[in-house]
Amino acid sequence: MSKIAQEFGIHEALKKLGIQTINNGTSTGLNNFASGGELSSYSPVDGALIGKVRSTSKKDYETVMDVATNAFKIWRTKPAPQRGEIVRQFGDKLRELKEPLGILVSYEMGKSYQEGLGEVQEMIDICDFALGLSRQLHGLTMHSERPGHRMYEQYHPLGVVGIISAFNFPVAVWAWNTALAWISGDVCVWKPSEKTPLCGLACQNIVATVLKENNLPEGISCLINGDYKVGEFMTHDKRVPLVSATGSIRMGKTVAQAVAARLGKSLLELGGNNAIIVTPDADIKMTVIGAVFGAVGTAGQRCTSTRRLIVHDSIYEKVKEAIVTAYNQLRIGNPLDQKNHVGPLIDTDAVSMYQRALKKVVEEGGKLIVEGGVLQGKGYESGCYVKPAIAEANNTYEMVQQETFAPILYLLKYSGDLENAIALQNGVVQGLSSAIMTNNLREAERFLSAQGSDCGIANVNIGTSGAEIGGAFGGEKETGGGRESGSDAWKIYMRRQTNTINYTTELPLAQGIKFDL
């Protein structure tokens, strides 16, 4: 057991989450179905082995699918409010286990403990949202052109929903999908990131307890572990009508092609290259807070992280000085220590990607105004800690056009009116989150208009990072077009059906067609 694991009660947290600990590691089966090779989880916080799980073989997957499809036959017959009650109980279990699950999220993924707790709170919030929604899965009624007929629309469950989630939100994004899928009458098969398998196992243990207490089949929630090849089991499987995938644009295109080839449905939440526009009417203090948290929160590993800061030339130097001053105050270290602002990247591969990006942007002509670098020495033994960096750059640079999952902020300058800034913001292939800092009502409304931001999320006087449960979350262009969480996002987890009822003794045909026999 590592010193940090002892100090912050990692193994006590694992035990509370139902994960058996043996010596310094963790040994467990996988929903009683796994027989593949071992998958090890190392913490980016200190480089220590947290534990091991079994990956899912093709044979295991077939067993899981049999269990899931059989469970669906039972689950879909339950009235939606009863399904909502199960989601409510799951939310209550999360309330009880919020602290240990938050600790595990922080230690296995590397985000701050407060962010780990916040992620679990998102799970609780979506359960509350889904509970209310379970009594509001409404359709429409409409008038028929034929006398004595009634028409209406209703929604039915799809079946097995496949979920592929990323390491940066190892539990919340799964819950966004699962809570809505469950109240819709679907069952779920989840492949968490191979970088955070224990978070997935912890969630599965919590769900399994709820299902057992209610004498419901375990196949309502299934877990499969492994690399992209395990994800391919679902993307090519006609028994999975919907695959919800969160990850890179490259991964999303692969998933979309595989699912489309069998005419399935895909819900894609892919990369973001998010910008904040800072106009001459901006509140500088608010701008600094929003930009700094957006750029360095979760060590820049959010799909909504702020990548570009687009500042009007009249206030550029003032904003630049304020941002640099704020960066000089950042504390980098163990994310479980609440005195620190920035934790590690997920692994050393991510560190290498960060280093390549900084080198490339300088080669393209960029200027580092806050130097980056890899931290070494006491407290940084995992090799995953890097310094948040800022580079003055041009929007056309190759690296600025890409999403680098690391704390790198590109400072861009615009002149003239707001249209020039909007053109810069929209001038990337991604379209997830965007923001404008201004006290000018006309600028704010212009930004939110059809001629403004082309992103799925557009904010005024808050940053790009984060979202509320009540709103639909997702983006346009190469971000994939998917929507999760709030609003009417539930509809993608169901199939729409139009019904016509004839309550007469005659059979009139549509459009007045005569066909007498």
C-alpha positions in Angstrom: 0.0 0.0 0.0 1.4 3.4 -1.0 1.9 6.2 1.5 -0.8 8.3 -0.2 -3.2 5.3 -0.3 -2.7 4.9 3.5 -3.0 8.6 4.2 -6.2 9.2 2.3 -7.9 5.9 3.0 -8.0 4.5 -0.5 -8.3 0.9 0.6 -11.0 1.7 3.1 -12.9 3.4 0.3 -12.5 0.3 -1.9 -13.9 -1.9 0.8 -16.9 0.4 1.2 -17.5 0.1 -2.5 -17.5 -3.7 -2.3 -14.1 -4.2 -4.0 -12.0 -6.9 -2.3 -8.5 -5.9 -1.5 -5.6 -8.3 -1.4 -2.2 -7.1 -0.2 -1.3 -4.0 -2.1 -3.6 -4.6 -5.0 -7.2 -5.5 -5.8 -8.4 -8.8 -7.1 -12.0 -9.3 -8.4 -14.1 -11.0 -10.9 -16.1 -9.0 -13.4 -19.8 -9.3 -12.9 -19.1 -13.1 -12.5 -18.6 -13.3 -16.3 -15.0 -12.3 -17.1 -12.3 -14.8 -18.0 -9.9 -12.7 -20.1 -6.5 -11.4 -19.3 -5.7 -9.2 -16.4 -6.2 -5.4 -16.7 -4.2 -3.4 -14.2 -5.1 0.0 -12.9 -2.3 2.3 -11.8 -2.9 5.7 -10.1 -1.5 8.7 -11.9 -1.3 10.3 -8.4 1.6 8.2 -7.2 2.1 5.5 -9.8 1.0 2.8 -7.5 -1.0 -0.3 -8.6 -4.5 0.1 -7.3 -5.8 -3.2 -8.5 -6.6 -5.6 -11.3 -9.7 -6.8 -13.0 -10.4 -9.4 -15.7 -11.0 -8.3 -19.2 -13.9 -9.6 -21.2 -13.4 -12.2 -23.8 -15.7 -12.8 -26.8 -17.2 -15.8 -25.0 -17.8 -13.7 -21.9 -19.4 -11.0 -24.0 -21.9 -13.5 -25.4 -22.8 -14.5 -21.9 -23.3 -10.9 -20.9 -25.5 -10.3 -23.9 -27.7 -13.3 -23.1 -28.1 -12.1 -19.6 -28.9 -8.5 -20.7 -31.4 -9.5 -23.4 -33.2 -11.8 -21.0 -33.3 -9.0 -18.4 -34.8 -6.6 -21.0 -37.8 -8.9 -21.4 -38.6 -8.4 -17.8 -37.5 -4.8 -17.3 -39.5 -3.4 -20.2 -42.8 -4.7 -18.6 -42.3 -2.6 -15.5 -44.2 0.7 -15.6 -41.9 3.6 -16.0 -42.6 5.0 -12.5 -41.5 1.7 -11.0 -38.3 1.9 -13.1 -37.9 5.4 -11.7 -38.1 4.0 -8.2 -35.1 1.8 -8.8 -33.2 4.8 -10.1 -34.2 6.7 -7.0 -32.8 3.9 -4.8 -29.6 3.9 -6.8 -29.3 7.7 -6.2 -29.8 7.1 -2.5 -27.0 4.5 -2.5 -24.8 7.1 -4.2 -25.5 9.6 -1.5 -24.4 7.0 1.1 -21.2 6.2 -0.8 -20.4 9.7 -2.2 -17.2 10.1 -0.2 -15.6 6.7 -1.0 -16.6 6.8 -4.6 -15.3 10.4 -4.9 -12.0 9.3 -3.4 -11.7 6.5 -5.9 -12.5 8.8 -8.8 -9.8 11.2 -7.7 -7.2 8.5 -7.1 -7.8 6.4 -10.1 -8.3 9.2 -12.6 -6.3 12.0 -11.0 -8.8 14.8 -10.7 -9.1 16.8 -7.5 -11.1 15.3 -4.6 -13.6 18.1 -4.9 -14.1 17.3 -8.6 -14.4 13.7 -7.7 -17.2 14.5 -5.2 -18.7 16.8 -7.8 -18.8 14.0 -10.4 -20.6 11.7 -8.0 -23.1 14.6 -7.3 -23.7 14.7 -11.0 -24.7 11.0 -10.8 -27.1 11.8 -8.0 -28.6 14.7 -9.8 -29.3 12.7 -13.0 -31.0 10.1 -10.9 -33.2 12.8 -9.4 -33.9 14.1 -12.9 -34.7 10.7 -14.3 -37.0 9.9 -11.3 -39.2 12.9 -12.2 -38.9 12.1 -15.9 -40.2 8.5 -15.3 -43.7 10.0 -15.0 -43.3 12.3 -18.0 -42.4 10.0 -20.9 -45.1 11.6 -22.9 -46.1 11.3 -26.6 -48.6 13.3 -28.6 -52.2 13.0 -29.6 -53.4 14.4 -33.0 -56.6 14.5 -35.1 -57.1 12.0 -37.8 -58.5 13.0 -41.2 -60.8 10.0 -41.0 -64.0 10.2 -38.9 -64.1 7.9 -35.9 -60.4 7.5 -35.7 -57.8 8.6 -33.1 -54.1 9.1 -33.6 -51.3 9.3 -31.1 -47.6 8.8 -30.7 -45.9 6.9 -27.9 -42.4 5.8 -27.0 -41.1 2.3 -26.3 -37.8 0.9 -25.0 -35.1 0.2 -27.5 -33.5 -2.8 -25.8 -29.8 -3.1 -24.9 -28.0 0.2 -24.8 -24.2 0.0 -25.2 -22.2 2.6 -23.3 -18.5 3.3 -24.0 -17.2 6.0 -21.7 -13.9 7.8 -21.3 -11.4 8.1 -18.4 -11.9 11.8 -17.7 -15.4 11.3 -16.3 -15.2 7.7 -15.2 -18.6 7.5 -13.5 -20.8 10.5 -14.4 -21.1 10.1 -18.1 -22.1 6.5 -17.6 -24.8 7.6 -15.2 -26.1 10.3 -17.6 -26.8 7.5 -20.1 -27.8 4.7 -17.7 -30.3 6.7 -15.6 -32.2 7.8 -18.7 -31.9 4.4 -20.4 -33.3 2.6 -17.3 -36.4 4.8 -16.9 -36.9 4.3 -20.7 -37.1 0.6 -20.1 -33.7 -0.3 -21.6 -30.9 -2.4 -20.1 -27.3 -1.3 -20.3 -24.0 -2.9 -21.1 -21.1 -0.6 -20.2 -17.5 -0.6 -21.2 -15.6 1.9 -19.1 -12.2 3.2 -20.0 -9.5 0.6 -19.6 -7.6 3.4 -17.7 -10.3 3.5 -14.9 -11.7 0.0 -14.6 -12.2 0.1 -10.8 -14.5 3.1 -11.0 -16.7 1.0 -13.3 -16.6 -2.0 -11.0 -17.5 0.2 -8.0 -20.6 1.5 -9.8 -21.6 -2.0 -10.9 -21.4 -3.2 -7.3 -23.7 -0.4 -6.1 -26.2 -1.1 -8.9 -26.1 -4.9 -8.2 -27.0 -4.3 -4.6 -30.1 -2.3 -5.6 -31.2 -4.8 -8.1 -30.8 -7.7 -5.7 -32.7 -5.9 -3.0 -35.6 -5.5 -5.4 -35.4 -9.0 -6.8 -34.6 -7.8 -10.3 -32.3 -9.5 -12.8 -28.7 -8.4 -12.7 -28.7 -8.1 -16.5 -30.3 -4.7 -16.2 -26.8 -3.4 -15.7 -23.8 -5.2 -17.1 -20.1 -4.4 -17.2 -17.5 -5.4 -19.7 -13.8 -4.4 -19.4 -11.0 -4.2 -21.9 -9.5 -2.2 -24.7 -11.1 -0.9 -27.9 -11.5 -4.5 -29.2 -14.1 -5.1 -26.4 -15.9 -2.0 -27.5 -16.1 -3.4 -31.0 -18.1 -6.3 -29.7 -21.0 -3.8 -29.1 -20.5 -1.6 -32.1 -20.8 -4.5 -34.5 -23.6 -6.2 -32.6 -27.1 -5.9 -34.1 -28.5 -6.8 -30.6 -27.4 -3.4 -29.4 -29.7 -0.9 -31.2 -28.0 2.2 -29.6 -24.3 2.7 -28.8 -23.5 5.8 -26.8 -19.7 6.6 -27.1 -17.7 9.3 -25.5 -14.1 9.9 -26.6 -11.9 11.3 -29.3 -13.1 12.3 -32.8 -11.1 9.5 -34.3 -12.7 6.9 -32.0 -16.2 8.4 -32.7 -15.8 8.1 -36.4 -14.9 4.5 -36.1 -17.9 3.8 -33.8 -20.2 5.7 -36.1 -19.2 3.8 -39.2 -19.5 0.5 -37.5 -22.9 1.2 -36.1 -24.2 2.9 -39.3 -23.1 -0.1 -41.3 -25.8 -2.2 -39.5 -28.3 0.8 -39.5 -28.0 1.1 -35.7 -28.2 4.4 -33.7 -25.2 6.1 -32.2 -25.0 8.9 -29.6 -21.6 10.5 -29.9 -19.9 12.9 -27.5 -16.5 13.6 -29.0 -13.7 16.2 -28.9 -14.0 19.9 -28.0 -11.8 22.8 -28.9 -13.6 25.3 -26.8 -13.0 29.1 -26.8 -13.9 32.0 -24.6 -14.3 35.4 -26.4 -13.3 38.4 -24.3 -14.7 41.6 -25.5 -13.8 45.2 -24.4 -16.9 45.2 -22.2 -15.8 42.1 -20.3 -15.4 41.9 -16.5 -11.7 41.0 -16.3 -11.9 39.4 -12.9 -14.7 37.0 -14.0 -12.8 36.3 -17.2 -9.7 35.2 -15.3 -11.7 32.9 -13.0 -13.6 31.3 -15.9 -10.6 31.0 -18.1 -8.2 29.6 -15.5 -10.6 27.0 -14.1 -11.7 26.1 -17.7 -8.1 25.6 -18.8 -6.5 23.8 -15.8 -9.4 22.1 -14.1 -9.0 18.3 -14.3 -5.6 19.2 -15.7 -7.2 20.2 -18.9 -8.7 16.8 -19.5 -12.3 17.8 -19.9 -14.0 17.7 -23.2 -15.3 21.2 -22.2 -11.9 22.5 -21.1 -11.0 26.0 -22.4 -8.4 25.6 -25.1 -8.5 29.1 -26.7 -8.9 32.5 -25.2 -9.9 35.0 -27.9 -9.2 38.6 -26.6 -9.9 42.0 -28.2 -6.7 43.8 -29.0 -7.8 46.9 -26.9 -7.6 44.8 -23.7 -5.3 42.0 -24.8 -2.3 43.1 -22.7 -4.4 43.6 -19.6 -6.0 40.2 -19.8 -2.7 38.5 -20.6 -1.1 40.0 -17.5 -4.0 39.0 -15.3 -4.0 35.4 -16.6 -0.3 35.0 -16.3 -0.4 36.3 -12.7 -3.2 33.8 -11.9 -1.2 30.9 -13.4 1.8 31.8 -11.2 -0.4 31.1 -8.1 -1.4 27.6 -9.1 -0.4 24.7 -6.9 0.2 21.4 -8.6 0.3 18.1 -6.7 -1.7 15.3 -5.1 -5.3 15.9 -6.1 -6.6 14.4 -2.8 -4.9 17.3 -1.0 -7.4 20.1 -1.2 -4.7 22.7 -1.1 -3.7 21.8 -4.7 -5.4 23.2 -7.8 -4.0 20.9 -10.4 -3.5 17.2 -10.3 -1.7 14.8 -12.8 -2.5 13.8 -16.3 -4.0 10.3 -16.7 -0.7 8.6 -17.7 2.7 9.1 -19.2 1.4 8.8 -22.7 -0.7 11.9 -22.1 2.4 13.6 -20.8 4.2 12.8 -24.0 1.3 14.2 -26.0 1.5 17.4 -24.0 5.2 17.7 -24.6 4.8 17.2 -28.4 2.0 19.8 -28.5 4.1 22.5 -26.8 7.1 21.7 -29.1 4.9 21.8 -32.2 3.2 25.1 -31.4 6.5 26.8 -30.9 7.8 25.4 -34.2 4.7 26.9 -35.8 5.6 30.3 -34.5 3.9 30.4 -31.2 5.4 32.0 -28.1 5.2 30.4 -24.6 4.3 33.1 -22.1 3.9 30.6 -19.3 6.4 27.8 -19.7 5.3 24.2 -19.4 7.3 21.2 -18.4 7.1 17.9 -16.6 7.5 18.1 -12.8 9.9 15.7 -11.1 11.0 15.0 -7.6 9.2 14.4 -4.3 5.4 14.1 -4.8 5.8 13.7 -8.6 7.1 10.2 -8.8 4.4 9.0 -11.1 5.8 11.1 -13.9 2.3 12.4 -14.8 2.5 15.9 -13.3 2.9 18.8 -15.8 2.8 22.6 -15.6 -0.1 24.4 -17.1 1.2 26.4 -20.0 0.0 29.4 -22.1 1.1 30.1 -25.6 0.4 33.1 -27.8 -0.6 31.6 -31.1 -2.6 31.9 -34.3 -5.9 30.1 -34.9 -4.6 28.6 -38.1 -1.8 26.7 -36.3 -2.1 22.9 -36.6 -1.9 22.4 -32.8 -4.5 25.1 -32.2 -6.9 23.4 -34.5 -6.5 20.1 -32.6 -7.7 19.1 -29.2 -4.8 18.4 -26.8 -6.1 16.7 -23.6 -3.7 18.7 -21.4 -3.5 22.1 -19.6 -2.4 24.1 -22.6 -4.2 27.4 -23.3 -3.8 29.3 -26.5 -4.0 33.1 -26.3 -5.4 34.6 -29.5 -6.0 38.2 -30.5 -8.8 39.7 -32.5 -9.5 43.3 -33.7 -12.6 45.1 -35.0 -16.1 43.9 -34.2 -17.5 40.8 -32.6 -18.0 39.0 -36.0 -14.2 38.6 -36.3 -14.0 36.9 -32.9 -17.0 34.6 -33.7 -15.3 33.6 -37.0 -12.1 32.6 -35.0 -14.1 30.7 -32.5 -16.1 28.8 -35.1 -13.0 28.2 -37.3 -12.3 24.7 -35.9 -13.8 21.4 -36.7 -15.1 20.8 -33.2 -18.3 22.4 -31.9 -18.9 21.5 -28.2 -18.7 24.4 -25.8 -18.2 28.1 -26.1 -18.5 31.3 -24.1 -18.4 35.0 -24.3 -17.3 37.5 -21.6 -19.2 40.8 -22.0 -21.5 43.2 -20.2 -22.9 44.3 -23.6 -26.4 42.9 -24.1 -26.2 43.3 -27.8 -22.9 41.3 -28.0 -24.3 38.6 -25.8 -27.4 38.2 -27.9 -25.4 38.3 -31.1 -23.2 35.5 -29.8 -26.3 33.4 -29.0 -28.0 34.0 -32.3 -28.0 31.8 -35.4 -25.1 33.9 -36.7 -23.1 33.4 -33.5 -21.6 30.4 -31.9 -21.9 27.2 -33.8 -21.4 25.0 -30.7 -23.9 22.8 -28.9 -23.2 24.9 -25.7 -23.0 28.7 -25.7 -22.5 30.5 -22.4 -22.5 34.2 -21.4 -20.3 35.4 -18.5 -19.4 31.8 -17.4 -16.6 29.6 -18.8 -16.8 26.7 -21.2 -16.2 24.0 -18.6 -19.0 22.0 -17.0 -22.8 21.8 -17.5 -26.0 21.5 -15.6 -28.0 18.3 -15.5 -31.2 19.9 -16.7 -29.8 21.0 -20.1 -29.0 18.7 -23.0 -25.3 18.2 -23.2 -23.5 17.8 -26.5 -21.9 19.4 -29.5 -22.1 19.9 -33.3 -19.7 19.3 -36.2 -17.0 16.8 -35.4 -18.1 16.7 -31.8 -20.7 14.2 -33.0 -24.1 15.9 -32.7 -25.2 13.8 -29.7 -27.2 15.0 -26.7 -27.1 13.5 -23.2 -28.4 14.3 -19.8 -31.3 16.8 -19.6 -34.1 18.4 -21.7 -35.5 15.8 -24.1 -32.4 13.7 -24.4 -34.4 10.7 -23.1 -35.9 10.3 -26.6 -32.8 8.8 -28.1 -33.1 5.8 -25.7 -36.6 5.0 -27.0 -38.3 4.2 -30.3 -41.2 6.3 -31.5 -44.4 4.7 -32.6 -47.4 6.3 -34.3 -50.8 4.6 -33.5 -54.1 4.9 -35.2 -57.3 3.5 -33.7 -60.6 3.0 -35.6 -63.5 2.9 -33.2 -66.2 2.7 -35.9 -67.8 -0.3 -37.8 -66.4 0.9 -41.1 -62.9 1.0 -42.6 -62.5 4.4 -44.4 -59.2 4.7 -46.2 -56.8 7.7 -46.0 -57.0 10.4 -48.6 -60.5 9.3 -49.5 -59.4 6.3 -51.5 -62.2 3.9 -52.4 -61.5 0.1 -52.2 -64.9 -1.6 -51.9 -65.1 -5.3 -51.9 
